[in-house]
Amino acid sequence: MPTAIAVTSADLALPPQDERTVPAVVLEGLDREPLDRALSTLQAIVETHGHLVVLCSQAVDPAVERRLRTLRSLLESDRIALFRPELPPLGLAVLARQLRQLASCDLGPGVLASAGRLLTHYIHAGALLASVAKLDRVPVGLKSHARSWVPGAHFGVLAHPEPQLVRIGPEAALNGPEFATRMLVARGQLQSEWVTDTLAKSWNVQGLREAPLPAESARWWGTGRLIEFCSYLPDLSVLYQLVTSVRRSPCHWCGIDVIGDRCVFCSATAPVPEIRAG
């Protein structure tokens, strides 16, 4: 069985991108279950799949994260990775689907889990907001705060990879990817075609689809009056080439092959090379 890729709610488990995309493991309600039942659930998943990678939004209820860390500790398992990237909920859902695509390939669990950090660099995630008064994920100037009280004001916000905020007007633009992508759009309680008609065209996206707005999005963005968007690489062959082009090395602590300088399973970092005096 391929490494399991898990999300903490069903609305983060996007439909398959292609026929090879493996299903997501949904750990919804894990914090509300009795501890022994939740422990049995997680243990069964690890025994079936060998390794488990859980993607957790930074807007998730703190009780969910605490329960996940408690369960991992009780299982005393270094085969469970908790990954909390600095992505809005829709971007996290897209990343989880990309890892589900790669889970069908000949990648070891350490390389697959490490790929999450690599692929976040190729995700452009943001939202169109009716107010930035409660936005604390992206730097907001005093003028923008003041303008958010003006009736009808809308703001285009890019949260990742580089924060950017603009007030929507004829010349408004957000920095987009310099490579071909598709775009996913999730509509909240805001009526506007700026994302689909203006932003998508300026970014030259190769395809556009809509998805339900994740429940955590309103908390992440500070308002339910939004339209969230995410531009991403859709093709498995491109994702696979990106991941396999990076040098992999065994973790000095647990021995699993990883890419990057930190093991996502045991959290060990690569030792600093010793500098010998000449």
C-alpha positions, -999 to 999 in steps of 0.1 A, spaced: 0 0 0 12 35 -8 21 60 20 -12 74 34 -18 112 29 -43 125 55 -62 157 60 -82 169 90 -115 175 73 -134 162 43 -135 195 25 -97 194 22 -98 161 3 -102 174 -33 -114 151 -61 -86 132 -79 -65 151 -104 -60 120 -125 -67 82 -124 -35 76 -103 -44 100 -75 -48 79 -43 -77 86 -20 -71 109 10 -74 96 45 -98 119 63 -92 123 100 -123 144 107 -135 145 143 -104 128 156 -103 152 186 -140 145 195 -136 107 196 -126 88 228 -88 87 230 -86 49 228 -108 48 197 -88 76 180 -56 57 189 -69 25 174 -79 44 142 -44 59 137 -26 27 146 -46 8 120 -38 34 93 -1 31 100 -1 -7 101 -19 -8 67 1 19 49 34 18 67 37 55 70 12 84 74 16 121 64 -9 144 80 -14 178 65 -28 202 90 -39 238 84 -26 266 106 -62 276 110 -73 242 124 -89 241 159 -59 238 183 -76 208 199 -72 189 166 -34 195 165 -31 187 202 -49 154 197 -27 145 167 5 152 187 -8 132 216 -17 102 195 17 103 178 34 104 211 13 76 226 21 54 195 58 62 199 59 61 162 84 78 139 62 67 109 37 96 114 46 130 100 26 162 109 31 189 83 17 224 89 28 245 59 21 283 58 -6 279 32 -42 290 33 -67 261 35 -74 258 -3 -36 258 -10 -31 231 16 -59 210 0 -41 214 -34 -8 204 -18 -24 173 -2 -37 163 -36 -3 167 -52 12 144 -26 -17 119 -32 -7 120 -69 30 113 -60 20 86 -36 13 63 -66 50 66 -77 81 48 -67 90 73 -40 100 63 -5 79 77 24 106 101 35 110 115 1 73 118 -4 68 136 29 97 159 23 83 168 -11 56 188 7 81 215 15 95 215 -20 61 218 -37 49 246 -16 73 269 -35 53 263 -66 19 271 -52 5 307 -55 -24 310 -30 -45 340 -21 -80 354 -19 -103 383 -28 -115 398 4 -143 423 12 -123 434 44 -88 431 58 -98 444 92 -92 410 108 -65 397 85 -33 388 104 -17 363 81 -4 390 57 10 424 66 -17 451 63 -10 488 64 -30 514 82 -44 527 49 -57 493 39 -73 489 73 -90 522 69 -101 515 34 -116 481 45 -144 501 61 -153 518 29 -185 502 14 -178 481 -16 -140 480 -12 -124 447 -23 -88 436 -17 -67 411 -36 -43 393 -13 -15 369 -21 -5 349 9 21 326 -7 48 325 -19 54 362 -13 28 383 6 11 410 -14 -20 431 -9 -37 455 -34 -70 473 -34 -90 462 -64 -92 488 -91 -85 491 -128 -48 488 -123 -48 462 -95 -26 432 -101 -10 404 -81 24 388 -89 17 354 -104 37 323 -114 62 324 -142 53 289 -153 21 272 -166 -5 264 -140 -41 257 -134 -63 276 -109 -87 264 -83 -113 288 -70 -135 285 -39 -163 311 -34 -174 323 0 -199 350 8 -187 374 -19 -200 381 -53 -173 391 -78 -158 378 -111 -124 395 -106 -106 363 -98 -119 343 -128 -121 371 -153 -91 393 -145 -66 375 -123 -68 342 -141 -62 359 -174 -33 380 -161 -17 348 -147 -23 329 -180 -37 299 -163 -42 268 -184 -75 258 -168 -98 269 -141 -121 248 -118 -142 256 -88 -144 238 -54 -163 243 -22 -148 267 2 -130 249 31 -146 255 65 -112 268 79 -109 295 52 -130 321 70 -109 317 101 -76 319 82 -86 350 62 -105 367 90 -137 370 71 -163 348 53 -168 374 26 -141 361 3 -132 341 -28 -101 320 -23 -79 309 -52 -48 287 -57 -26 283 -88 -7 251 -90 12 225 -111 -13 198 -121 7 172 -140 21 142 -122 51 140 -146 62 175 -137 57 170 -100 77 137 -102 105 154 -121 107 182 -96 110 158 -66 134 133 -82 157 161 -94 166 170 -58 194 151 -41 182 126 -14 201 114 16 194 91 46 184 108 78 213 104 102 189 96 131 162 72 117 179 62 84 149 70 61 157 87 28 147 123 27 152 154 6 162 187 24 179 191 57 151 180 81 134 146 85 96 151 86 91 119 105 117 120 134 123 158 131 161 154 131 181 180 112 212 172 92 243 176 113 265 206 105 297 195 87 328 198 109 353 223 97 388 210 102 417 233 107 442 231 79 
